[in-house]
C-alpha cells in the first residue's frame, strides 16, 4: 500500500522495523513423500537419478537418518543430481512400490535409474552424511559404465528387486573380489555380502565372510555392520561349530572396540546397535554378569547421546534402544519418564504409548499396559498394528481377562488378512498363533 505525502518515509521505516526475519531454508535432501509415480516422473523429466528412502515410523535407525543425516548441508551438492523420495512402508498407499522393490531391512536406501526403473544401488541400514555423499557421488559417476565392482553392486541391487536374493549374494561377492581392500566399493560390497548371507540364512558362510573381511573394511558404518552381523551369524551356529569357535571371540572383541572407539565414524544409533549385539552375545553364551555390564554401559551411552540432542525429534531417536537397554538391566521403570515426555512431545505418534505398554508389562503392571496399548492402537496404522495388538493381548491376559485377549487376537487375524500382500510378512500368522498358545492355554 502506498502512503501519502510526508507519511511515506515514516511508513517505510516502520515497515522495515517490523519486517519478519527471513525463514531459514531447509538444507540437505528435500523429499517428496509417499508418491513414487510423481518422483519417478520428475526424475525422468529432469534426467536425474531417483533416491528412495524406505522407512517406517517405528524404525529408530530410520528416524536417526531423518534427524541426523538427510538434513545435513553436505547433501546440498547432490540436489541437482537426485530426486529424493521417502516411502513410509507402513502406509498402504505404498503397496505398489513395495511390490516393485521388496523391503525386509529398515531403512533400505535405493538409487533407481529413472529411465528404466532399474535399481543401481541398494543399501541396508544407516550411513553417516559423509558416507552417504561419497556413495551417491560414486553412483552418479558410474552411471554410464563403471568398473567390475560397481557393475556387480548394481547387479546385486537389481537381483534383490527381482526376488533373487541368493544370486544377489553372488554378485556382492564378485564386487568384493573385484574391489581393492580399504576402498569405498569394497566396504559396501563386504557389508552387503555379509548382510545378504545373513538374510538368506547362510549363517556359517556369513560368519566366515565377516571374519575374513574384518581387516579389509575401513573404519566406519560398514565395518560396524560386518562385525555386528557376523557376530550375530556366529551365534546362530551350534556352540561346538568350528566356525563359531574361530570367529565369535574375534568378532565380539571387534564389536567391543567399536562401541568404545568414538573416533570410528558412525551414527550414535549404529553404535548403540553394537551394544545390543554385545548384550545378546553374552547372554547367549551364559555370561549374565557380562551382559549386565554391557547393558549398563549401553544405557549410559544412550543417555549421554539423548542429552546432547538439539531437538525432541533427535532425542526420541534413542527411545527404542533406551527401553531395550533398561529391559536388559531389569530396570524398565527407567524408561517411563522418557516415554511419557515423548508422548507429550509427539501426541500423534503411537510409538511412545506402544513402548510404555512394553515397559509396564515388564514392571508387572498389566492394567497400565492395557491402557497404554489402547492409546497406541488408536494412533497406529499399517503392519505395526500387529505388534501393538500382540502386546495388548498379553497385557489383557496378565490381568486375567482371557476373553478380551482372545478378542484382541481375533482382531489381529483380521488385520493380517486385510493387509496388502506387499506389507504382509510370513511371520505374522505364526506370531499370532504362538501368542494364542502362550496366553490362552
C-alpha positions, 0 to 999 in steps of 0.5 A: 500500500502506498502512503501519502505525502510526508507519511511515506518515509515514516511508513517505510521505516516502520515497515522495515522495523517490523519486517519478519526475519527471513525463514531459514531454508531447509538444507540437505535432501528435500523429499517428496513423500509417499508418491513414487509415480510423481518422483519417478516422473520428475526424475525422468523429466529432469534426467536425474537419478531417483533416491528412495528412502524406505522407512517406517515410523517405528524404525529408530535407525530410520528416524536417526537418518531423518534427524541426523543425516538427510538434513545435513548441508553436505547433501546440498551438492547432490540436489541437482543430481537426485530426486529424493523420495521417502516411502513410509512402508507402513502406509498402504498407499505404498503397496505398489512400490513395495511390490516393485522393490521388496523391503525386509531391512529398515531403512533400505536406501535405493538409487533407481535409474529413472529411465528404466526403473532399474535399481543401481544401488541398494543399501541396508541400514544407516550411513553417516552424511559423509558416507552417504555423499561419497556413495551417491557421488560414486553412483552418479559417476558410474552411471554410464559404465563403471568398473567390475565392482560397481557393475556387480553392486548394481547387479546385486541391487537389481537381483534383490528387486527381482526376488533373487536374493541368493544370486544377489549374494553372488554378485556382492561377492564378485564386487568384493573380489573385484574391489581393492581392500580399504576402498569405498566399493569394497566396504559396501560390497563386504557389508552387503555380502555379509548382510545378504548371507545373513538374510538368506540364512547362510549363517556359517558362510556369513560368519566366515565372510565377516571374519575374513573381511574384518581387516579389509573394511575401513573404519566406519558404518560398514565395518560396524555392520560386518562385525555386528552381523557376523557376530550375530551369524556366529551365534546362530551356529551350534556352540561346538561349530568350528566356525563359531569357535574361530570367529565369535571371540574375534568378532565380539572383541571387534564389536567391543572396540567399536562401541568404545572407539568414538573416533570410528565414524558412525551414527550414535544409533549404529553404535548403540546397535553394537551394544545390543549385539554385545548384550545378546552375545553374552547372554547367549553364551551364559555370561549374565554378569557380562551382559549386565555390564554391557547393558549398563554401559549401553544405557549410559551411552544412550543417555549421554547421546539423548542429552546432547540432542538439539531437538525432541525429534533427535532425542526420541531417536534413542527411545527404542534402544533406551527401553531395550537397554533398561529391559536388559538391566531389569530396570524398565521403570527407567524408561517411563519418564522418557516415554511419557515426555515423548508422548507429550512431545509427539501426541500423534505418534503411537510409538511412545504409548506402544513402548510404555505398554512394553515397559509396564508389562515388564514392571508387572503392571498389566492394567497400565499396559492395557491402557497404554496399548489402547492409546497406541492402537488408536494412533497406529496404522499399517503392519505395526498394528500387529505388534501393538495388538500382540502386546495388548493381548498379553497385557489383557491376559496378565490381568486375567481377562482371557476373553478380551485377549482372545478378542484382541487376537481375533482382531489381529487375524483380521488385520493380517488378512486385510493387509496388502500382500506387499506389507504382509510378512510370513511371520505374522500368522505364526506370531499370532498363533504362538501368542494364542498358545502362550496366553490362552492355554 
